[in-house]
Amino acid sequence: QAAGALRNLACDDSDNQNIVARAGAVEPLLQLLKTGDDKGKTQAAGALRNLACNDDYRSEIVGAGAVEDLVHLILTGGANGKNQAAGALSELARDYNNRILIARAGAVDALVQLLHTGDLNGKTRAGGALGNLAVNNDNEIAIGRSGAVEPLVELLSTGDDEAKIESMNALSNLAVHKDNKTTIANAGAIEPLVHLSRTAVKKARTRAQEVLKRLSEIKEIVIAIESARANCMPQSLTIPDAARLGRPRN
């Protein structure tokens, strides 16, 4: 109950976040995250997530050892615990140095698993965390090879607005790397991105346009985008079969 109260107190209020953190709440929250029951761990992860929204406390939370326990909660907790832990990692991964430590703790595989098997909220939080982790060259490559791209692309069609935006943030960051551009295109992203760039809410339209712009650095993908825009491509195709990336022409 105390963790739940701290979680609510620290929600979207920097003054309250300062009060909670300066009162020494981080250590007992970490102890609850490590030894509590599923409800307690969930409340602790949610409180840490809200504290991590404040730039001043991310390093403290990571330095105190939260990351490994948050990853463990994603792997073993109930649905809400997984979601809160993924949300906490997403906030912590806004800091560059934390991205490296979070990835080394095995977070990428845990988040990809949640992206495949979680409920919509869990998939959304996992997509957000992977997107923040991807703002690092090594992480970007690792995530591109981890199996994350296909479920991120699936969210473009099945998610709500928030899920789609988080997915496109992640895809945009992954698309900085050339190999990931090919993976994203071949996973079926072109047509839903073109559709979202025309019909989605403003923020989602902007994100879709950003991803398409990054993908357009490869000639074959430009062809696929132009075809999709002209409504000449069947939904099942992303790149014309003869020009399928990574496959030789017959």
N, C-alpha and C positions, 0 to 999 in steps of 0.2 A: 504494500500500500504506500509506503514511504517513497519507493522508487517511482510509482505511478504519479504521486504528487509532485515529485521533482521533475518528472517528464513533462507534466502539464505546466508547471511553473516556468520551465525553460523554453517553452514553445514560442518561437517567433518574438522573443522579447529580449533584447541584448542586456538590458538592466537586470532582469531576473536571471539571465544566464551568468552574469557576473556575480550576483549574489550566491547562486547555487555553487558555482565553481570555487569562489573564495571561501565558502563555508567548509570546503574540504570534501565535497560530495563525490569527487571522481574515484577515489580509492574504494569507498564502500560500494559504489556502483559496480566497479570492476570485480570486487569480491562476490557480489550477488550474481554477476554475469558468469562467474566461474563455478560457483557452488549452489546457486539457487535452483528451485524447481523451474519448470518450463515457463510458468507465468512470471516468476521473478526475473528470470533471464530476459524474457521479452520486454518487461518494463524497464530493466536496466539498459538494454540495447536501445530502447526508444529514448530514454533520458540522455544517454551518451550521444545519440544521433542529434538531439536538439541542442546539446552543448556544443557539438562539433559544427553547428551552423555558424558559430562565432569563431573568427580567425584566431583569436587569442588562445584557444584551448585545444586545438587539434593536435599540436605537438605534444602537449601534456598527456592527452588521452593515449596517443600512440606510444609515447615513451613509457607509460605506465603498464604497457603490455596488453592493451585491449584487442589488438588486431587478431591474434591467434584465437582468442575466445569468441570473437565475432565470426570468424571463419568457421569455427567448430559449431556455432549455433546455426549457421546456414546449412551445415551438413546434417545436423542431428535434431534441430528444434522443430516445433510445430509450425504451421503455416505463418502465423503472425510473428513468431520469433524469427523465422527466416527472413521475413520481409523487413522487420525492424533492423536486423543485423545488416542486411544489404543496404538499407538506407543509411545506417551509420557509416559503413565503409564508403559509400558514395560521398558523404560529406567530408570524411577524413581524407579522401583522395583528391580533394581540391588543392591540397598542398603538394608541391612537386616532390619533396623528399619522402613524404608519406606514400606516394605512389609506388616507389621502389620497395619500401618495406612491406606494404600490403601485398604486392605481387609475390614477393619472396615467401610470404606466409601461406601461399597456396590459394589465395583468394580468387584468382582467375578461374581455376577449375571449379571451385565451389559456386561461383556466380554463374558460370556457364551451365552447370547442373540446374541451378534455380531457374535460369532462363528457359531451359527445356521443360522442367517439371512443375514449376510454381504456378500459383494462381496469377491472375492478371496483375494484381498489385505487386506480387513478388517478381514477376517478369519485368515490370516497369522499373522497380528499384534495382534489379540486377542490371538492366540496360543502362540506367543512370550511372551506376558504379563502374561498369566496364567502360563507358564513355569517358569518365574522368580519369580512370587508370590509363586509357589509351593516349593521353597527352604526355607520352614518354616513348621514345623510339623503341626501346626493348619491349615494353609492354604492348605497344602497337603491333609489333610482329607476333608476339606470343598470343595475343588475343585473336589475331587474324588466323592463326593456325589451330586455335583451340576448339573450333566448332561453334563459335558464337555467332558467326555471320548469318547462318540459315535461320535460327530463331529470331534474330533481330529483324531480318527481312520479313519473316512471317508476321511480326507485330505491325508492319506497315499496312497490312490488310485486316488483321484481327483485333488490333488494340484500339483503345479509346484515344482521344486526342493527346492525353498526357503520355500514354505508352508510345504512341507514334513519334512524338517529339523526342522522347528519351532515346528511342531507337535510332532516329535520324541524327541526334547528337553523336551517338556512338559510331554510327556508320560514317559520318563526316570526319571524325577524328581518325578512324581506321583508314579512311580513303586517302590519307596523306601518303601512305606507302604504296608503291606501284603494285606489288603483288596483291595487296588487299583490294585494290580497285578491280582487278580481274575476278577475285573471289566474290566480291559483292555483286558484280554484274552477272556472273554465272549462277549466283544463288537466286536470281529472279527479281532483283531489286528495281530494274529499270522501269517497268510498266507501272508498279505502284508509286514510285517516286514521281514519274511524269504526271500520274493522276493526282497525287497530292499537291504537286506544284501548281495545279490549276484549280483545284476544288476545295482544298482544306482550309481551316481557319488560318488567319494571317501568319501566326508564328510558325505553324506547320508548313505552310507554303514556302516561307523563307528558308526553313531548314531543308526542305526537299530541293529547293533550287541550289542551296549550298552543296549538298551531296552530289547532285548532277554536275555541277561545275567542276568539282574535284575529279569525278569519274571521267570527265570529258578530256582529260589529258592523254587518254589512249584512243587512237583513231578508231579501232573497231567498236569501242563503246560509244563513240560519237555517232557512228552509223546506227547502232541500236537505239540510241536516244531519239535520233531524228525519225527513225521508223516508228517508234512508239508514239511520238508526237503527231505523226501523220495518221495514226490509227491503222497502220498497215501491218502491225505485228500481232500474231495470235498471242493470247495471254500466257500460253505455256512456254513461249520463247522469250529469251532476253537478248540473245545475239543470233543473227541469222545462222542456220545450221552450218553453212559452208564456211562461215567466218568464226565459228565457235572458238572462243579463246582457249588456247591450250590443246586444240585438236587439229591435226593436219587436214588439209583438203584432200579429198579422194581424187 
